[in-house]
Amino acid sequence: MSKQLQRAIARKEQIQIIYLGRTGEATQRIIRPLELAGDRLKAYCLTRKAPRVFAISNILAIQPVVSMRVV
């Protein structure tokens, strides 16, 4: 999982994650990962429109965000 996160950081890509919060509730977020710091991920959460720190162990799934282009 950390390789996927490193790739997204290097490419400045947005990703979608399913995250297990403190209360045990799973949430779906779109984030822009900024930095891996030990067992934490610093990111800008586009869902909450604020910087956030995520515990990597609580990230249940990662998926790239597919942008639709109008031609």
PyMOL commands that set and color helices and strands:
alter all, ss='L'
color gray80, all
select helices_A, chain A and resi 2-11+56-58
alter helices_A, ss='H'
color red, helices_A
select strands_A, chain A and resi 15-20+26-37+40-45+50-55+59-64
alter strands_A, ss='S'
color yellow, strands_A
deselect
rebuild
show_as cartoon
